[in-house]
């Protein structure tokens, strides 16, 4: 316990590593919000604005009036297809010139669409009118061949009923939001930044890396106890940092992680362990200075995070489809996918698989770290004399 407290105190005094593992991800999340604030609304539909000329032909066409009323009504959370203004011919022309409407519908008596440019909204209005004309012509033909339908409403309903044999069912429990993948990948990156703590853990038990490591190797305490105490302290610190990052993104930036707080924290806990043990592995394998080790880990973290969708959300799915094995050997992708599964899916199979793989990687990293550190031997430690 004394060793653990000592490790914890030393790590909390490392302001540089605290910045990179906690403050930097928070600052990056703010930049993400600024950059992607409108991304989730890019594909939102607000309805085409249309001016309808209120002339005699329009007033006498009850069927067209009812059809317009149906497509200008809001249904639930969905925006109406059209937003209509009933105006005179002169007012319609003015609205079109000022860009306040996307098109003008004029009955003279045939339906005509007037636009001053082409675009998606103009295409929507045209498609609506084309479909109306087709249905209207079908009704007229139907009435000519079956005049009894004019007086038999029930039979007309049977003819006009639009049957659907498919049941609409969402893929997940939440609406798709293109921005969440970026924030999930950011959290994965922050988890891998826990590797910086892992390097500190190993460096401070290596006699040829730091003065503290030299003293530890001469101390009666077992080096493996020092290593485990350091990993535990780094793991706790990294978990708290990830929890604070999620708290900040949820409460301040309003990023949705779903309502399964326990499983989200479990993802952070396992992700923190994977990050720290990755750092201990690299710290044990590379027999160079701490700066070189940090540089290697920074490169690994950014590559893994990029493959998990940190730079382009679609790149994650492209890589998964093109080279599926990468999705299962990339810890950043496993963390991102675990959060994604919690947010979108009702079952936990996908989430459990990601957590299991992360734990497996952590176990492998720990084992390899133990093997690499255990065989470290030093013929002499001259610097310890200089330090004292």
Sine and cosine of phi, psi and omega as CSV:
sin_phi,cos_phi,sin_psi,cos_psi,sin_omega,cos_omega
0.00,0.00,-0.63,0.78,0.02,-1.00
-0.88,0.47,-0.66,0.75,0.01,-1.00
-0.90,0.44,-0.67,0.74,0.01,-1.00
-0.88,0.48,-0.72,0.69,0.00,-1.00
-0.88,0.47,-0.63,0.77,0.01,-1.00
-0.90,0.43,-0.68,0.73,0.03,-1.00
-0.89,0.45,-0.69,0.72,0.00,-1.00
-0.88,0.48,-0.70,0.72,0.00,-1.00
-0.89,0.45,-0.66,0.75,0.01,-1.00
-0.90,0.43,-0.69,0.72,-0.04,-1.00
-0.92,0.39,-0.65,0.76,-0.01,-1.00
-0.92,0.39,-0.33,0.95,0.06,-1.00
-1.00,0.05,-0.05,1.00,-0.01,-1.00
-1.00,0.02,1.00,0.04,-0.10,-1.00
-0.92,0.39,-0.54,0.84,-0.02,-1.00
-0.91,0.42,-0.76,0.65,0.00,-1.00
-0.92,0.39,-0.58,0.81,0.06,-1.00
-0.88,0.48,-0.62,0.78,0.02,-1.00
-0.89,0.45,-0.76,0.65,-0.09,-1.00
-0.94,0.34,-0.49,0.87,-0.05,-1.00
-1.00,-0.04,-0.30,0.96,-0.02,-1.00
-0.81,-0.58,-0.83,0.55,-0.10,-1.00
-0.94,0.33,-0.64,0.77,-0.01,-1.00
-0.88,0.48,-0.73,0.68,0.07,-1.00
-0.87,0.50,-0.57,0.82,0.04,-1.00
-0.91,0.41,-0.71,0.70,0.04,-1.00
-0.88,0.47,-0.64,0.77,0.01,-1.00
-0.92,0.40,-0.58,0.81,0.03,-1.00
-0.91,0.41,-0.57,0.82,0.06,-1.00
-0.91,0.41,-0.68,0.73,0.05,-1.00
-0.89,0.45,-0.62,0.79,0.05,-1.00
-0.87,0.49,-0.70,0.71,-0.02,-1.00
-0.88,0.47,-0.67,0.75,0.01,-1.00
-0.90,0.43,-0.62,0.79,-0.05,-1.00
-0.98,0.21,-0.56,0.83,-0.13,-0.99
-0.94,-0.35,0.26,0.97,-0.09,-1.00
-0.85,0.52,-0.53,0.85,-0.02,-1.00
-0.97,-0.26,0.05,1.00,-0.08,-1.00
-0.91,0.41,-0.62,0.79,-0.04,-1.00
-0.95,0.32,-0.24,0.97,-0.01,-1.00
-0.97,-0.25,0.09,1.00,-0.04,-1.00
-0.87,0.49,-0.66,0.75,-0.07,-1.00
-1.00,-0.06,0.11,0.99,-0.01,-1.00
-0.95,0.31,0.55,-0.84,-0.08,-1.00
-0.93,-0.36,0.78,-0.62,-0.04,-1.00
-0.95,-0.30,-0.07,1.00,0.00,-1.00
1.00,-0.04,0.59,-0.81,0.01,-1.00
-0.99,0.14,0.72,-0.70,0.02,-1.00
-1.00,0.04,0.79,-0.61,-0.07,-1.00
-0.68,-0.73,0.62,-0.78,0.10,-1.00
-0.97,-0.25,0.78,-0.63,0.01,-1.00
-0.94,-0.34,0.82,-0.58,-0.02,-1.00
-0.96,0.27,0.84,-0.54,-0.06,-1.00
-1.00,0.03,0.94,0.35,0.01,-1.00
-0.98,-0.21,-0.08,-1.00,-0.06,-1.00
-0.90,0.43,-0.62,0.79,-0.01,-1.00
-0.89,0.46,-0.63,0.77,0.02,-1.00
-0.93,0.36,-0.68,0.73,-0.03,-1.00
-0.89,0.46,-0.50,0.87,-0.03,-1.00
-1.00,0.03,-0.17,0.99,-0.03,-1.00
-0.99,-0.15,1.00,0.09,-0.06,-1.00
-0.91,0.41,-0.58,0.81,-0.02,-1.00
-0.89,0.45,-0.67,0.74,0.01,-1.00
-0.93,0.37,-0.60,0.80,0.03,-1.00
-0.88,0.47,-0.70,0.72,0.00,-1.00
-0.92,0.39,-0.61,0.79,0.02,-1.00
-0.91,0.42,-0.69,0.73,0.04,-1.00
-0.88,0.47,-0.65,0.76,0.00,-1.00
-0.88,0.48,-0.60,0.80,-0.03,-1.00
-0.94,0.34,-0.54,0.84,-0.04,-1.00
-1.00,-0.02,-0.11,0.99,0.05,-1.00
-0.98,-0.22,0.02,1.00,0.05,-1.00
-1.00,0.02,0.58,-0.81,0.04,-1.00
-1.00,0.06,0.74,-0.67,0.00,-1.00
-0.91,-0.41,0.97,-0.26,-0.01,-1.00
0.91,0.42,-0.75,-0.66,0.00,-1.00
-1.00,0.02,-0.12,0.99,-0.04,-1.00
-0.99,0.17,0.67,-0.74,0.05,-1.00
-0.95,0.32,0.52,-0.86,0.04,-1.00
-0.91,0.40,0.40,-0.92,0.00,-1.00
-0.90,0.43,-0.66,0.75,-0.03,-1.00
-0.78,-0.63,0.51,-0.86,0.16,-0.99
-0.90,-0.44,0.92,-0.39,-0.23,-0.97
-0.95,-0.31,0.62,-0.78,0.18,-0.98
-0.84,-0.54,0.79,-0.61,0.01,-1.00
-0.99,-0.10,0.93,-0.37,-0.14,-0.99
-0.65,-0.76,0.07,-1.00,0.07,-1.00
-0.98,0.18,0.15,-0.99,-0.02,-1.00
-0.89,0.46,-0.66,0.75,-0.01,-1.00
-0.91,0.40,-0.68,0.73,0.01,-1.00
-0.91,0.42,-0.60,0.80,0.02,-1.00
-0.88,0.47,-0.68,0.73,0.03,-1.00
-0.89,0.46,-0.64,0.76,0.01,-1.00
-0.91,0.42,-0.71,0.71,0.01,-1.00
-0.88,0.48,-0.62,0.79,0.00,-1.00
-0.93,0.37,-0.68,0.74,0.01,-1.00
-0.90,0.43,-0.59,0.81,-0.02,-1.00
-0.99,0.15,-0.08,1.00,0.02,-1.00
0.97,0.23,0.29,0.96,0.00,-1.00
-0.99,0.14,-0.28,0.96,0.10,-1.00
-0.75,-0.66,0.41,-0.91,-0.01,-1.00
-1.00,0.04,-0.33,0.94,-0.01,-1.00
-0.20,-0.98,0.26,-0.97,0.01,-1.00
-0.85,-0.52,0.77,-0.64,0.06,-1.00
-0.98,-0.20,0.82,-0.57,-0.06,-1.00
-0.78,-0.62,0.79,-0.61,0.09,-1.00
-0.97,-0.23,0.84,-0.54,-0.07,-1.00
-0.59,-0.81,0.73,0.68,-0.21,0.98
-0.99,0.15,-0.27,0.96,0.04,-1.00
-0.92,0.38,0.50,-0.86,-0.05,-1.00
-0.97,0.25,0.74,-0.67,0.00,-1.00
-0.71,-0.71,0.63,-0.77,0.03,-1.00
-0.95,-0.31,0.77,-0.64,0.02,-1.00
-0.91,-0.42,0.83,-0.56,0.04,-1.00
-0.72,-0.70,0.32,-0.95,0.06,-1.00
-0.90,-0.44,0.05,1.00,0.09,-1.00
-0.31,-0.95,0.26,-0.96,0.02,-1.00
-0.97,-0.25,0.52,-0.86,-0.02,-1.00
0.00,-1.00,-0.04,-1.00,-0.07,-1.00
-0.92,0.39,-0.62,0.78,-0.02,-1.00
-0.94,0.34,-0.63,0.78,0.06,-1.00
-0.89,0.46,-0.62,0.79,0.03,-1.00
-0.91,0.40,-0.59,0.81,0.03,-1.00
-0.90,0.43,-0.71,0.70,0.01,-1.00
-0.89,0.46,-0.70,0.71,-0.01,-1.00
-0.89,0.46,-0.67,0.74,0.01,-1.00
-0.90,0.44,-0.65,0.76,0.04,-1.00
-0.88,0.47,-0.72,0.69,-0.02,-1.00
-0.92,0.39,-0.63,0.77,0.03,-1.00
-0.89,0.46,-0.66,0.75,0.01,-1.00
-0.92,0.38,-0.64,0.77,0.03,-1.00
-0.88,0.47,-0.69,0.73,0.01,-1.00
-0.88,0.48,-0.65,0.76,0.00,-1.00
-0.91,0.42,-0.71,0.70,0.01,-1.00
-0.92,0.40,-0.66,0.75,0.01,-1.00
-0.88,0.48,-0.68,0.74,0.03,-1.00
-0.91,0.42,-0.59,0.81,0.02,-1.00
-0.91,0.41,-0.64,0.77,0.03,-1.00
-0.90,0.43,-0.69,0.73,-0.01,-1.00
-0.88,0.47,-0.67,0.75,0.04,-1.00
-0.91,0.41,-0.61,0.79,0.01,-1.00
-0.91,0.41,-0.66,0.75,0.01,-1.00
-0.92,0.39,-0.55,0.83,0.00,-1.00
-0.93,0.37,-0.63,0.78,-0.02,-1.00
-1.00,0.07,-0.38,0.92,0.00,-1.00
-0.73,-0.68,0.96,0.28,-0.06,-1.00
-0.88,0.47,-0.36,0.93,-0.01,-1.00
-0.92,0.40,-0.30,0.95,0.01,-1.00
-0.92,0.39,-0.37,0.93,0.01,-1.00
-0.91,0.42,-0.44,0.90,-0.03,-1.00
-0.93,-0.37,-0.22,0.98,-0.02,-1.00
-0.95,-0.30,1.00,-0.05,-0.08,-1.00
-0.91,0.41,-0.62,0.79,-0.03,-1.00
-0.89,0.45,-0.67,0.74,0.00,-1.00
-0.92,0.38,-0.58,0.82,0.03,-1.00
-0.90,0.43,-0.62,0.79,0.03,-1.00
-0.89,0.45,-0.65,0.76,0.03,-1.00
-0.89,0.45,-0.62,0.79,0.00,-1.00
-0.93,0.37,-0.62,0.79,-0.15,-0.99
-1.00,-0.08,-0.07,1.00,-0.05,-1.00
-0.89,0.46,0.67,-0.74,0.02,-1.00
-0.96,-0.27,1.00,-0.09,-0.09,-1.00
-0.99,0.15,0.60,-0.80,0.06,-1.00
-0.81,-0.58,0.79,-0.62,-0.02,-1.00
-0.96,-0.26,0.17,0.99,0.01,-1.00
-0.90,-0.43,0.59,-0.81,0.05,-1.00
-0.96,-0.28,0.81,-0.59,-0.01,-1.00
-0.98,0.21,0.78,-0.63,0.01,-1.00
-0.63,-0.78,0.79,-0.62,-0.02,-1.00
-0.93,0.36,0.44,-0.90,0.01,-1.00
-0.96,0.30,-0.44,0.90,-0.03,-1.00
-0.54,-0.84,-0.09,-1.00,-0.09,-1.00
-1.00,0.01,-0.20,0.98,0.02,-1.00
-0.82,-0.57,0.42,-0.91,0.05,-1.00
-0.93,0.37,0.54,-0.84,0.00,-1.00
-0.93,0.37,0.76,-0.65,0.05,-1.00
-0.76,-0.65,0.91,-0.42,-0.09,-1.00
-0.91,0.41,-0.35,0.94,-0.09,-1.00
-0.99,0.13,-0.39,0.92,-0.11,-0.99
-0.90,0.43,-0.51,0.86,0.00,-1.00
-0.87,0.49,-0.61,0.79,0.02,-1.00
-0.90,0.43,-0.68,0.73,-0.01,-1.00
-0.95,0.32,-0.57,0.82,0.08,-1.00
-0.91,0.43,-0.66,0.75,0.04,-1.00
-0.91,0.41,-0.56,0.83,0.06,-1.00
-0.90,0.44,-0.66,0.75,0.05,-1.00
-0.90,0.43,-0.60,0.80,0.06,-1.00
-0.90,0.43,-0.66,0.75,0.05,-1.00
-0.88,0.48,-0.70,0.72,0.02,-1.00
-0.89,0.46,-0.58,0.81,0.05,-1.00
-0.89,0.45,-0.69,0.72,0.00,-1.00
-0.94,0.34,-0.42,0.91,0.09,-1.00
-0.91,0.42,-0.27,0.96,0.13,-0.99
-0.88,0.48,-0.28,0.96,0.06,-1.00
-0.89,0.46,-0.41,0.91,0.04,-1.00
-0.90,0.45,-0.61,0.79,0.08,-1.00
-0.91,0.41,-0.63,0.78,0.00,-1.00
-0.86,0.51,-0.64,0.77,0.06,-1.00
-0.89,0.46,-0.67,0.74,0.03,-1.00
-0.87,0.50,-0.66,0.75,-0.02,-1.00
-0.85,0.53,-0.75,0.66,-0.06,-1.00
-0.96,0.29,-0.65,0.76,-0.04,-1.00
-0.86,0.51,-0.54,0.84,-0.07,-1.00
-1.00,0.08,0.06,1.00,0.18,-0.98
-0.88,-0.47,0.14,0.99,0.05,-1.00
-0.97,-0.25,0.86,-0.51,-0.10,-0.99
-0.91,0.41,-0.43,0.90,-0.06,-1.00
-1.00,-0.07,0.13,0.99,-0.03,-1.00
-0.95,-0.32,-0.72,0.70,-0.05,-1.00
-0.67,-0.75,0.36,-0.93,0.09,-1.00
-0.89,0.45,-0.60,0.80,0.02,-1.00
-0.90,0.44,-0.63,0.78,0.04,-1.00
-0.90,0.44,-0.61,0.79,0.03,-1.00
-0.90,0.44,-0.67,0.74,0.01,-1.00
-0.91,0.41,-0.65,0.76,-0.02,-1.00
-0.89,0.46,-0.62,0.78,-0.01,-1.00
-0.93,0.36,-0.35,0.94,0.05,-1.00
-1.00,-0.08,-0.19,0.98,-0.03,-1.00
-0.98,0.21,0.38,-0.92,0.01,-1.00
-0.95,0.32,-0.32,0.95,-0.01,-1.00
-0.91,0.42,0.65,-0.76,-0.01,-1.00
-0.92,0.38,0.69,-0.72,-0.05,-1.00
-0.88,0.47,-0.57,0.82,-0.01,-1.00
-0.92,0.38,-0.55,0.83,0.08,-1.00
-0.90,0.43,-0.67,0.75,0.04,-1.00
-0.89,0.46,-0.64,0.77,-0.01,-1.00
-0.91,0.41,-0.73,0.68,-0.01,-1.00
-0.91,0.41,-0.63,0.77,0.04,-1.00
-0.90,0.44,-0.64,0.77,0.03,-1.00
-0.91,0.40,-0.67,0.74,0.03,-1.00
-0.88,0.47,-0.69,0.73,0.00,-1.00
-0.89,0.46,-0.70,0.71,0.01,-1.00
-0.90,0.45,-0.71,0.71,0.01,-1.00
-0.90,0.43,-0.63,0.78,0.01,-1.00
-0.88,0.47,-0.72,0.70,-0.01,-1.00
-0.90,0.44,-0.71,0.70,0.00,-1.00
-0.87,0.48,-0.71,0.70,-0.02,-1.00
-0.91,0.41,-0.62,0.78,0.04,-1.00
-0.89,0.45,-0.69,0.72,0.03,-1.00
-0.89,0.46,-0.66,0.75,0.02,-1.00
-0.89,0.46,-0.68,0.73,0.02,-1.00
-0.92,0.40,-0.61,0.79,0.03,-1.00
-0.90,0.43,-0.66,0.75,0.05,-1.00
-0.91,0.41,-0.60,0.80,0.03,-1.00
-0.90,0.44,-0.70,0.71,0.03,-1.00
-0.90,0.43,-0.66,0.75,0.02,-1.00
-0.87,0.49,-0.68,0.74,0.01,-1.00
-0.91,0.41,-0.73,0.69,-0.02,-1.00
-0.92,0.40,-0.56,0.83,-0.03,-1.00
-0.97,0.25,-0.75,0.66,-0.12,-0.99
-1.00,0.08,-0.60,0.80,-0.07,-1.00
-1.00,-0.05,-0.76,0.65,-0.05,-1.00
-1.00,0.02,-0.16,0.99,0.04,-1.00
0.88,0.47,0.58,0.81,0.11,-0.99
-0.99,0.14,0.76,-0.65,-0.07,-1.00
-1.00,0.03,0.84,-0.54,0.11,-0.99
-0.94,-0.34,0.12,0.99,-0.08,-1.00
1.00,0.04,-0.06,-1.00,-0.07,-1.00
-0.93,-0.36,0.20,0.98,-0.01,-1.00
-1.00,-0.09,0.96,0.29,-0.15,-0.99
-0.87,0.50,-0.67,0.74,-0.03,-1.00
-0.86,0.51,-0.72,0.70,0.00,-1.00
-0.94,0.34,-0.54,0.84,0.04,-1.00
-0.91,0.42,-0.70,0.72,0.04,-1.00
-0.91,0.40,-0.56,0.83,0.07,-1.00
-0.89,0.46,-0.64,0.76,0.05,-1.00
-0.88,0.47,-0.67,0.74,0.04,-1.00
-0.90,0.44,-0.66,0.75,-0.02,-1.00
-0.89,0.46,-0.73,0.68,-0.01,-1.00
-0.95,0.32,-0.64,0.77,0.04,-1.00
-0.89,0.46,-0.63,0.78,0.04,-1.00
-0.90,0.44,-0.66,0.75,0.02,-1.00
-0.89,0.45,-0.68,0.73,0.01,-1.00
-0.89,0.46,-0.68,0.73,0.01,-1.00
-0.89,0.45,-0.73,0.68,-0.03,-1.00
-0.90,0.44,-0.71,0.70,-0.03,-1.00
-0.94,0.35,-0.49,0.87,0.12,-0.99
-0.88,0.47,-0.65,0.76,0.03,-1.00
-0.91,0.41,-0.64,0.77,0.03,-1.00
-0.91,0.41,-0.58,0.81,0.02,-1.00
-0.90,0.43,-0.77,0.64,0.00,-1.00
-0.90,0.44,-0.63,0.77,0.03,-1.00
-0.89,0.45,-0.55,0.84,0.01,-1.00
-0.99,0.15,-0.53,0.85,-0.07,-1.00
-0.99,0.16,-0.62,0.79,-0.06,-1.00
-1.00,0.01,0.89,-0.46,-0.04,-1.00
-1.00,-0.08,0.79,0.62,0.03,-1.00
-0.82,-0.57,-0.12,-0.99,0.00,-1.00
-0.93,0.38,0.30,-0.96,-0.03,-1.00
-0.89,0.45,-0.55,0.84,0.01,-1.00
-0.89,0.46,-0.66,0.76,0.03,-1.00
-0.91,0.41,-0.65,0.76,0.02,-1.00
-0.88,0.47,-0.68,0.73,0.02,-1.00
-0.89,0.45,-0.65,0.76,0.02,-1.00
-0.88,0.48,-0.68,0.73,0.04,-1.00
-0.89,0.46,-0.71,0.71,-0.01,-1.00
-0.92,0.40,-0.59,0.81,0.04,-1.00
-0.89,0.46,-0.70,0.72,0.04,-1.00
-0.89,0.46,-0.70,0.72,0.02,-1.00
-0.88,0.48,-0.71,0.71,-0.04,-1.00
-0.89,0.46,-0.69,0.73,-0.05,-1.00
-0.95,0.32,-0.59,0.81,0.05,-1.00
-0.92,0.40,-0.73,0.68,0.00,-1.00
-0.89,0.46,-0.67,0.75,0.01,-1.00
-0.92,0.39,-0.62,0.79,0.05,-1.00
-0.88,0.47,-0.67,0.74,0.04,-1.00
-0.92,0.39,-0.35,0.94,0.01,-1.00
-1.00,-0.01,0.03,1.00,0.08,-1.00
0.97,-0.25,0.29,0.96,-0.02,-1.00
-0.93,0.38,-0.58,0.81,-0.05,-1.00
-1.00,-0.09,-0.68,0.73,0.05,-1.00
-0.67,-0.74,0.87,-0.49,-0.04,-1.00
-0.87,0.50,-0.62,0.79,-0.04,-1.00
-0.93,0.37,-0.38,0.92,-0.02,-1.00
-0.91,0.42,-0.56,0.83,0.05,-1.00
-0.85,0.52,-0.72,0.70,-0.04,-1.00
-0.96,0.28,-0.54,0.84,0.05,-1.00
-0.90,0.43,-0.72,0.70,-0.01,-1.00
-0.91,0.42,-0.67,0.74,0.00,-1.00
-0.88,0.48,-0.62,0.79,-0.01,-1.00
-0.97,0.24,-0.65,0.76,-0.06,-1.00
-0.97,0.25,-0.69,0.72,-0.02,-1.00
-0.74,-0.67,0.99,0.16,-0.12,-0.99
-0.83,0.56,-0.53,0.84,-0.07,-1.00
-0.88,0.48,-0.50,0.87,-0.02,-1.00
-0.89,0.45,-0.55,0.84,0.00,-1.00
-0.89,0.46,-0.43,0.90,-0.07,-1.00
-0.99,-0.17,-0.19,0.98,0.00,-1.00
-0.92,-0.39,0.05,1.00,0.01,-1.00
-0.97,-0.24,0.96,-0.28,-0.02,-1.00
-0.83,0.55,-0.59,0.80,0.02,-1.00
-0.89,0.46,-0.66,0.75,0.02,-1.00
-0.92,0.40,-0.60,0.80,0.02,-1.00
-0.91,0.42,-0.65,0.76,0.04,-1.00
-0.91,0.40,-0.74,0.68,0.03,-1.00
-0.86,0.51,-0.69,0.72,-0.05,-1.00
-0.94,0.35,-0.54,0.84,0.05,-1.00
-0.90,0.44,-0.71,0.70,0.04,-1.00
-0.91,0.41,-0.64,0.77,0.03,-1.00
-0.88,0.48,-0.69,0.73,-0.01,-1.00
-0.90,0.43,-0.63,0.78,0.03,-1.00
-0.91,0.41,-0.59,0.81,-0.08,-1.00
-0.97,0.24,-0.62,0.79,-0.17,-0.99
-0.97,-0.26,-0.41,0.91,-0.17,-0.99
-0.94,-0.35,0.50,-0.87,0.01,-1.00
-1.00,0.06,-0.35,0.94,0.00,-1.00
-0.98,-0.20,0.20,-0.98,-0.12,-0.99
-0.90,-0.44,0.16,0.99,-0.03,-1.00
-0.89,0.46,-0.72,0.70,-0.02,-1.00
-0.92,0.40,-0.66,0.75,0.03,-1.00
-0.89,0.46,-0.73,0.69,-0.03,-1.00
-0.88,0.47,-0.63,0.78,0.02,-1.00
-0.89,0.46,-0.69,0.73,0.01,-1.00
-0.89,0.45,-0.69,0.72,0.00,-1.00
-0.91,0.42,-0.67,0.74,0.02,-1.00
-0.87,0.49,-0.70,0.71,-0.01,-1.00
-0.91,0.41,-0.62,0.78,0.04,-1.00
-0.89,0.45,-0.67,0.74,0.04,-1.00
-0.91,0.42,-0.62,0.79,0.03,-1.00
-0.90,0.44,-0.69,0.72,0.05,-1.00
-0.88,0.47,-0.67,0.75,0.00,-1.00
-0.88,0.48,-0.67,0.74,0.02,-1.00
-0.90,0.44,-0.68,0.73,0.02,-1.00
-0.90,0.43,-0.69,0.73,0.02,-1.00
-0.87,0.49,-0.68,0.73,0.00,-1.00
-0.89,0.45,-0.69,0.72,-0.02,-1.00
-0.89,0.45,-0.71,0.70,0.00,-1.00
-0.92,0.39,-0.57,0.82,0.07,-1.00
-0.89,0.46,-0.72,0.70,0.01,-1.00
-0.85,0.52,-0.70,0.72,-0.02,-1.00
-0.91,0.41,-0.63,0.78,-0.04,-1.00
-0.96,0.27,-0.60,0.80,-0.03,-1.00
-0.98,0.21,-0.58,0.81,-0.05,-1.00
-0.88,0.47,-0.57,0.82,-0.06,-1.00
-1.00,0.05,0.03,1.00,0.07,-1.00
-0.92,0.38,0.81,-0.58,0.04,-1.00
-0.73,-0.69,0.54,-0.84,-0.06,-1.00
-0.77,-0.64,0.80,-0.59,-0.01,-1.00
-0.93,0.37,-0.62,0.79,0.01,-1.00
-0.38,-0.92,0.34,-0.94,0.00,-1.00
-0.77,-0.63,0.97,0.23,-0.08,-1.00
-0.92,0.39,-0.50,0.87,-0.09,-1.00
-0.93,0.38,-0.38,0.92,-0.02,-1.00
-0.91,0.42,-0.54,0.84,0.04,-1.00
-0.93,0.37,-0.59,0.81,0.00,-1.00
-0.94,0.34,-0.58,0.82,-0.05,-1.00
-0.93,0.36,-0.47,0.88,-0.01,-1.00
-0.98,-0.21,0.00,0.00,0.00,0.00
